[in-house]
Amino acid sequence: MSEFEHLSTPGDFLQFHYIQLYARKLQPLDEYKKMEKHMTDLTKYQEKTGQFFLGPESKQSLREHWGALTPDLPDPSFGKSGYKSAQQDVVEQLIVGAGWRIIGHHETKRVRAVLMSSNSPESAICVVTAPLETAGPSTESSAQDAENCWNFSHAAQKQFFESHNGRQGVGIMCFEIVDGSTVEAVYDNYARKHPNLLASGKPTVHIDDGADKFKTLEVYAFYKGGSKSEPDKGTVLQFVERQGPKCSHMVLPFFQTCAAEFDSISLPMFPDHWVSNVVDRKQYLSTLEDVLGFKPKVNFNAGVVAAGEAIIESTVTGNAPSAELRNTQDQLQNRQQIYLPINNSLSEFGHVHFFIEEVGQGVQHIANRCSDLVHFIQRANDIREITGRGFAFLRIPRSYYGYLKLTALQAATGKSETECQQLFDELIQRKVVDLHGVTELDVNQDAVLAACNATGFDFNIVLSVVEEARYDHMTQLLGDRLSVTELLKIVRNQILIDIQGADILYQIFTRCILQDNPRDEAPFFEFIQRLCDATPVGEEEKAQDASPRRKKLKPGCGGFGIRNFLTLFLSIEVEKSLRLKEAGVAEQDAAKQQAGDAMVRALTEQLNVSNPILTSISDAMTREDELRTQLLSAHPRDHDKINAEIAELIAVKERGNQALMEVSNKYKNKLQSIRAEYEASAANKGS
């Protein structure tokens, strides 16, 4: 037995509690409550007219109604510049874009804080705090007690900003300790194994009143890069233990409750995973295993997540709670399965590298799940178009969803490659598709007919192929599980999709939040939906009542989007390249515009080439997981056969990873060449 094997593993008795954001400034509570009322009034008007999720005319009507509701509000969004994600108020973004409400507030002379949630008792929770520029009145009778609470400590807030180069961001990841462990057990593990990470010393008792107890412990999440002993004081893990009727419904002491009216079209959100960018991924993984017993669940190596010049590695770690998920509602709301993906950079380019360089180690993004992501994102996009506020999302290359291929035209029409190329050229000329075969979502049937007449093709056959090209990658992935209407909503709203076995994962990522300038690295939100397979497993397994057993619902079903992991990082780089291109257009700088356009095309091409390789890796991972589960109950005589298939699947993954690394190197070199050519051009222009 090693020195620390006797320590308890309290990580299995944790659940997500809340995230705390540090903002530079917050408005007074009354201003946010006005915005909540405006949003509620807007959705009540929508209920009468039924105008959400419709066309431009209805949005214009709702925009006019919004203007009548908010004549006193400045409107920064409908000028030539459009919506900008920088310098947004994150509290307002959550109110408008996600339908969240402020359910608690707290103010001392030096700190203002709000407590936010969506419309569910089990909701994801967000605390947002900011310094007060001038001393104001305190809402707390015991201001010193509040200052002793890390969440409202002016010193802790100052320490956060100093550790993150003055940038706003996520400062605290808070976990609640449920029955089976104690905050003292967590403290003991840190004190014995990682004492330098203890931020607040021993646990702090905020309430001790008979049966009612509220205790917290704060520890630093990471060590400084290159150090085995010096803590990075920028990010804190907080552990909360609540007991008794008074404290069991209390998120944090000192918050005063606020009345909150939720609108009728917003969906409850629940915590799914919290992602960090760090210098030393293995060290952080080891720390979490030492003190909490967390174990790695999924590894994404450099082959999977290399976007142009940006190369990273990532591991998802987490606990192993004993809670059983009985139904889809449990699967949606349960907070006991903790997943913490951890990224580190292997190159001096890309989002993760520059995030750490600009902001420091810390939380990259927060992922929450809901029951209907298409509805949620359609609402968010409509609301932004109507109000000019809320969230905008990363732009995904359209080829991710599908594009017109010569092979598809040949297969459907029976014509030769040369003939199909002539048709393809006609479709390009008539702007039905672009040079890469990406098809307009609203297909111009007259243009398709003209192209067919010019080349002698059957209109109905070609129209069918062209229309399916808008989402053919999705149908290859999902079969006929979604209708055309549903598929088009997914494409239109740029939602990412992945599968693992029969489980489906929907994902989308916002543009940066808490961002001061458009080119700054900053955190963001992810919103997801997990569609878990719970179909009967078949006649071979029967329950006592002779009905087929249903598959157990698994936390994290649908995985973490191995296909989409690369898409995320490519999309971040595409977003930067698009900004370069757009800046070139605005500045009438042809070299800058051409460089940005070339980068977008190269990154999109990398995505297209990588997708089939990622699919083979994902399919192998899914099958391997099934076989390892099967192995646990298999007869010993079948072990060799199962293990042989597992070995072959591991070989498939290794070959796929090698292929991805070759693709990565090709496009890394391509991006380097584009960058070098642009920089040389810019240097010559300036000389």
C-alpha positions, 0 to 999 in steps of 0.5 A, spaced: 500 500 500 502 506 498 503 512 502 496 515 500 492 509 498 488 509 505 485 516 504 478 516 502 475 518 495 470 524 496 470 525 489 464 520 488 460 524 493 460 530 490 455 534 485 456 540 481 454 546 485 455 553 481 460 557 477 462 563 479 464 569 474 468 575 476 466 581 472 469 588 472 462 591 473 455 590 474 449 594 474 444 595 480 439 590 481 433 594 479 436 595 472 437 587 471 430 586 474 427 591 468 431 587 463 427 581 466 421 584 465 422 587 458 423 580 456 417 577 460 413 582 456 416 580 450 414 573 450 407 574 453 406 578 446 409 572 443 404 568 446 398 572 443 401 573 436 405 566 436 410 570 432 417 566 435 421 561 430 417 564 424 420 569 418 423 576 417 416 579 417 414 576 424 421 578 427 420 585 424 414 586 428 417 583 434 423 588 433 418 594 433 414 591 439 421 591 443 423 598 441 416 600 444 417 596 450 424 599 451 424 606 449 430 608 454 435 603 452 440 604 447 440 600 441 447 598 439 446 592 434 442 595 428 447 599 425 452 597 420 457 594 425 451 589 427 452 585 434 459 584 437 460 579 443 466 584 446 464 588 452 457 585 453 454 584 460 454 577 462 448 578 466 444 581 461 446 576 456 444 570 461 437 574 462 436 575 454 439 570 451 438 564 455 432 566 459 435 566 466 433 570 472 436 573 478 434 569 484 439 572 489 443 578 490 448 581 495 452 587 496 457 590 501 461 596 500 466 593 496 463 588 492 456 587 488 454 580 487 448 576 483 445 569 483 442 566 477 439 560 475 434 557 469 427 555 471 428 549 475 430 547 482 436 543 480 438 548 475 445 550 473 447 556 477 451 562 476 454 567 481 457 573 478 461 578 482 464 585 481 468 590 485 464 597 486 468 603 484 465 607 489 463 605 496 456 603 497 451 601 502 451 594 504 445 589 504 448 585 509 448 586 516 454 583 518 459 585 512 465 582 516 462 575 516 461 576 508 468 579 507 470 572 510 466 568 505 471 567 499 465 568 494 464 576 497 471 577 499 474 583 496 481 580 497 479 574 493 477 578 487 483 582 487 487 576 487 483 573 481 484 579 477 491 580 478 492 572 477 489 573 470 492 579 467 486 584 469 482 579 465 474 577 467 473 570 467 471 564 471 474 564 478 470 559 482 468 552 480 464 549 486 462 542 488 457 540 493 458 534 498 452 530 498 451 524 503 457 519 504 463 524 505 464 531 509 468 537 507 473 535 512 475 529 508 476 533 502 481 538 507 484 532 510 486 529 503 489 536 501 493 537 507 496 530 506 498 530 499 497 537 496 497 542 502 500 548 498 493 548 494 489 550 501 487 557 499 483 558 506 486 553 511 481 549 514 474 549 512 470 555 514 463 554 518 458 560 516 452 557 519 452 552 525 445 553 528 443 546 531 441 542 525 443 547 520 450 547 518 453 551 512 461 549 511 466 551 505 473 549 503 477 553 498 483 550 494 487 552 488 486 548 482 492 548 479 500 549 480 503 554 477 506 552 470 513 548 471 512 548 479 510 542 483 509 546 489 507 554 488 500 554 487 496 558 481 492 563 485 487 565 479 482 559 479 479 556 486 475 549 487 470 550 492 467 545 496 460 546 500 457 542 505 450 543 507 445 540 513 439 542 516 432 545 513 435 552 513 441 551 509 439 545 504 436 550 500 441 555 501 446 556 495 450 561 499 450 564 505 449 572 505 445 572 499 438 575 499 432 572 495 429 575 489 423 574 486 423 571 479 418 571 473 421 566 468 418 567 461 414 561 457 419 559 452 426 558 456 428 551 458 431 549 464 439 548 464 443 543 468 450 542 469 454 537 464 462 539 464 467 544 466 473 545 461 480 548 463 486 550 459 492 548 463 500 548 462 501 541 465 495 537 464 498 531 467 499 534 473 492 537 474 489 530 473 494 527 478 492 532 483 485 531 482 486 523 483 490 524 489 485 528 493 478 526 490 479 519 486 477 522 479 479 518 474 481 519 466 474 517 462 476 519 455 483 522 452 483 526 445 490 526 443 494 531 438 492 527 432 484 528 434 485 536 436 490 539 431 487 545 427 492 548 422 498 550 427 494 549 433 495 543 436 493 541 443 491 534 448 485 533 452 483 528 457 476 528 460 476 526 468 471 525 473 468 521 479 464 515 479 457 516 483 453 511 485 446 514 483 442 510 478 439 514 473 431 511 472 429 515 466 430 521 462 428 526 467 434 523 471 439 523 466 437 530 464 437 533 471 442 529 476 448 533 477 452 527 481 456 525 475 462 530 474 466 531 468 472 535 467 475 536 461 482 539 461 486 541 455 494 543 454 497 546 448 503 543 444 504 548 439 505 556 440 499 557 436 491 557 437 486 558 442 489 554 448 496 557 447 494 564 447 488 563 452 494 561 457 498 566 455 493 572 455 489 570 461 493 565 464 491 558 466 483 557 468 476 555 466 475 555 458 468 554 458 462 552 461 457 546 458 450 546 460 445 541 458 437 542 456 432 537 453 431 541 446 437 544 444 434 546 437 428 550 441 433 553 445 438 555 440 432 558 435 430 562 441 437 565 442 438 566 435 431 569 434 431 573 441 438 576 438 435 578 432 429 582 435 433 585 441 440 586 439 442 582 445 444 575 448 448 570 445 452 569 438 455 563 437 461 560 433 460 560 426 461 553 423 463 551 416 457 549 412 461 543 409 460 540 416 453 539 415 454 536 407 456 539 400 454 537 393 459 531 391 460 529 384 459 522 386 452 523 389 450 526 382 453 520 378 450 515 383 443 518 382 443 520 375 447 514 372 451 520 368 459 520 367 463 524 371 465 529 365 457 530 364 456 531 372 462 536 372 458 540 367 452 540 371 456 542 377 459 548 373 452 550 371 450 550 378 456 554 381 455 559 375 447 560 377 449 560 385 446 554 387 452 551 390 459 555 391 466 552 388 466 547 394 459 544 393 456 548 399 449 549 397 444 554 399 439 552 404 433 555 401 435 552 394 433 556 388 429 551 384 428 555 378 436 556 377 437 548 378 432 547 373 436 552 368 442 548 370 439 541 368 436 544 361 443 547 359 446 540 361 440 535 359 439 532 366 433 530 370 430 536 374 427 532 379 433 527 380 438 533 381 433 537 385 433 531 390 441 530 390 442 538 391 437 539 397 440 533 400 447 535 400 445 541 405 445 536 410 448 529 407 453 528 412 448 528 418 443 523 414 450 519 414 451 519 421 443 519 423 440 515 418 432 517 418 432 519 425 430 526 423 425 529 419 428 534 413 425 540 417 429 538 423 435 537 419 434 544 416 433 547 423 440 544 425 444 546 419 440 553 420 442 554 427 449 551 426 448 546 431 454 540 432 452 533 432 455 527 434 453 519 436 456 514 440 452 507 438 445 509 439 446 515 443 446 522 440 449 529 442 447 536 440 452 541 441 453 549 440 458 554 443 457 561 444 462 566 442 466 569 447 463 572 454 467 577 459 471 579 453 474 586 453 476 586 445 474 582 439 481 579 439 482 577 446 482 570 448 476 569 453 471 564 456 465 561 453 459 557 454 457 551 451 450 548 450 448 541 449 443 536 449 444 528 450 439 523 447 440 517 450 438 510 448 434 506 453 430 502 448 429 494 450 435 490 449 432 484 446 429 477 448 435 474 451 434 479 457 427 479 460 425 482 467 421 478 472 415 480 469 417 477 462 418 484 459 424 486 455 429 489 460 431 497 458 438 499 457 441 503 463 441 510 462 449 512 462 451 519 465 455 522 459 451 518 454 453 521 447 460 522 449 464 528 448 463 529 441 470 526 438 468 529 431 466 535 434 472 536 438 476 538 432 470 542 429 470 546 435 478 548 435 477 549 427 471 553 428 475 558 433 481 558 428 476 559 423 472 565 427 479 568 427 481 568 420 474 570 418 475 576 423 482 577 419 478 577 412 473 582 415 478 587 417 481 586 410 474 588 407 473 594 412 480 597 411 480 595 403 487 591 405 487 586 399 492 582 402 489 581 409 483 579 406 486 574 401 490 571 407 484 571 411 480 567 406 485 562 404 486 560 412 478 559 412 479 555 406 484 551 409 481 550 415 475 548 412 478 543 408 482 540 414 475 539 417 472 535 411 478 531 410 478 529 417 471 527 418 471 520 415 477 519 419 474 521 426 468 517 424 472 511 424 475 512 430 469 514 434 466 507 431 472 503 434 471 507 441 464 505 441 465 498 439 470 497 444 466 500 450 461 495 448 465 489 448 469 491 455 462 491 458 460 485 455 467 482 457 465 483 464 459 478 464 462 473 458 463 466 459 471 465 460 471 461 454 469 467 450 474 472 453 480 470 448 475 472 442 472 478 445 479 481 447 482 479 440 476 484 437 478 489 442 485 489 440 483 490 433 479 496 435 485 499 438 489 498 432 484 501 428 484 507 433 492 508 432 491 508 425 486 513 425 490 517 430 496 516 425 492 518 419 489 525 423 496 527 425 499 526 418 493 531 416 494 535 421 501 536 419 499 537 412 495 543 414 499 546 419 504 547 414 499 550 409 497 555 414 504 557 416 505 558 409 499 562 408 501 566 414 508 567 412 506 570 405 501 575 409 506 577 414 512 578 408 506 582 404 505 586 410 512 588 411 513 590 404 507 594 404 510 598 411 517 599 408 
